[in-house]
Amino acid sequence: MLLTSACASMFDNMSLAAQTKFQQMLANRFAQKLTAGIDLAVRQLAVKGGFLDDPLVRILLPPPLGLVIDVARDLNDNPKAALLETLMNRAAENAIPVAGPILKNMVANMDAETLQKLVDSPRSAATDLLMAEGGQAVQLALLPAVTQNLQENGAITLYGDLLKASQKPTGVLASVDGVEAQAVEPQAVSPDQLGQYVAEQAAGGLFKKVATRELAIRDSLNNIVASPQE
């Protein structure tokens, strides 16, 4: 009986050790794939059209200009507005490579416990963590390059001109069920804030792409869990 008990305990310990090693392997694989996913997301965005031609991350005209110009209907009829949107997205495409090292460094510095928690967490957990802890740093890194691009390509001047041309009296009253109500307008972006707006939108677009990669990574890890012998 003692021998049987000892053998059972030994097998339990071996099983636990194997399970722990397998979980560590999954966590390390997750970190490697997440780093590669960040690289891929940045490469996809850094090419010509990376932002502009992708509806998921395309940077639209800021308010109030974007509210005046109906993108779906009027943008093609307004060449200057279309040009501005192109210039904004080009600035984001040119600047986005600086964000990659920030996110990859965050992954590299995650300890084993954090990685294990991420593996066991909901499907966007890693992206959510990177965004919460690194979103501001990404925006700050993007801002100088974005602003320089917007200044050099004339987007800031063009935005100011379009803004002046499209200005309408604010505080327009809307009627709801016969009752007049003050229309609520989003906060306007001034010409000197255009760089900040584009940097914020570019960072948001990057995290959307990373989230897409994370979903694919988790699906691949699920296949490993389902067939651990492979």
N, C-alpha and C positions, 0 to 999 in steps of 0.2 A: 504493500500500500504506500509506504514511504517512497519507494522507487517510482511508482506510478505517479504520485503527487509531484515528485521532483521533475519527472519528465514533462508533465503537463505544464508546470511552471516555466520550465526552460523553453518549451514551444511557445507559450504565451509571450515570453520576453522576446523571443526571436521574431514573432509575428509583430509585436509592438515596434521593435527596432526597424523591421522592414517597412512598416507603415510610415514611421517617422521619416525614414530615408526617402520614401516615395513622395511624401508631402514636401520635403525639402527640394527634391528634384523638380516638382511641379512649380514651386515658388521661384526657383532659379530660372526655370524655363519661361515662366511668366514674365520675369524681369527682362530677360534677353529679348523675348518677342515684343515686349512693350517698347523697349529701346529701339528696336528695328522698326516698329510701327510708327514711332515718332519721326524717325528718319524718313520713312516713306511718306508720311503726311506732309512733312516740310517740302520734300521733293515735288510732290504733286502740286503744292501751292506755289512753289517758287518759279514755275515755268510760265511762259506767256499764256494767259488765259486761265491760269490756275485758280484765281478767284473769279475773274470776269465771266468765264464760261461755265462755272459750276453753280447751279441754282442754290445748292446747299449753303454756300459760303459767299456768294456774290455780295459785294458791298453796295448798298443802294444809296441814293442821294439822301443827305441828312435833312431833318426837319429844320426850318419849315419848307425848304425848297422841294423836298420829296413829296410833301403833301399837296403842293400847288401843281406839280407835274405828275400826272397819272402815268406811272412807269409803263403799265401794260398798253396804254393807248397813245400817250402824247410824247414819249421819249424819242421815238423815231422821227417825230415831226419837229423836234427841237434839237438840231445838231449840236448846239453848244452844251446843252444838258447831257446829251449822249456822250460827248467828248469828256465832260467833267467826270461822269461815272467811270469811263474807261481810264482816265488818268488816276483816279482814286484807287481803282483796283490794281493798276500797274504799280503804283507806289507800294501797295501791300505785298504784291508778288516780289518786288525787288527787296523789300525789307525783311520778309518772313524768315530767311535763313538764320538770323541772329537769335531766334527764339528756340531753335532746336537744342543747342548746348545747355540751355537753362533747364529744360524739362528732362533731358537725358541725365544731367548731373543730379537732379532730384531722385530719379530712379536708382542711380548708382549708389546714392547715400541712404537708401531705405534699408533698415535692418531686417533680419530674418522674420521677426515677429510681425512687422508691418506688412511685409510681402505675403506672409501666410494669411493674414487677415484679409488682404485684398483678394487673394485667390478664393477665399471662402465667402466673399461679399457679393452684393448685387452686381449686375453686369456692367454698370458704368462707374463702379467704385473708384478705380484707379484714375480715370479721367476727372472725376469729381474732386479727388484729393489733389491732383496736380493743379486743377483750376483754382481750388480754394487756397492752396499754399503758394502757388507760383503764378497765378493769373496777373497779379499786379506787377511782378517782376518782368513778365513777358511784355506787358504793355509799356513799361518804362524802357525796356530795351528796344522795342519797336519805334517808339516815339521820335527819337532823333533822326533815324533813317527815313521814316515815313515823312516827317516834316520837311526834310531836305529834298526828298523826291518831289513833294507837292510844290515846293517853292521853285525848284528848277524846271518842272514841266508846266508851270503856270497855272496849276489847278486852284491855288488859293486866290489868285487874282480873278480867275474866271468865276469862281464860286461867289466872290464878292459882287461881281458885275451881275450875275444871274439873280443873286439875292435882292439887289436893289431893283432890278427890273420886275421882279415877281411880288414885291411887297404889296400887301393889301391891308386895309384897316383891321386891327386886331379886335378881339372881343365881339366877334360876330354872334348874333343871337340866333339860336335855333328854336324851332317850335316843336314841342312834343305834346301831342294830345291837346293842342290849342294853348299850351302854356309855354311862354318864352323862357328859355334857359340859357345860361352862359355856356358857350362851347368851351370844352376843355382842350387845350392845345399842349402837345409835348414841348419840352424845353427846346428852344431854338439853338442851333449851332452857329456861332458867329464865324467869320472867316479865320480869325486867329485860333479858333478851336477845331478847325478842320483836321489838323494833324492828330489831335487827341481822339477825335471821332473815328478816323480811319484806323488808328492803332488799336482802339478798343474793338472795332469790328473785325479787324484782322486776327486779333488774339482769340476772339470768339469763334471765328471760322476755323482756326487751327485746332481748338479743343473739340469742335464738331468732328473734324476729320480724325483726330486721335480717338474719339469715342467710337467711331465706326471701326477703326482698327482694333480697339479693345474687344468689341463684340466678336470679331473674327478670331482673335486670339483665344477668347474663352471657348468658342466653339471647337477650336483645335485641341485645347486642353481637355475638353469634355470627351473627345474621341480617345485621348490617351487614357483617361480614367476608365472609360468603358472597355478598353483593350490594353491593360497595363503590360501584358506580355510583349506588346509591340514596342 
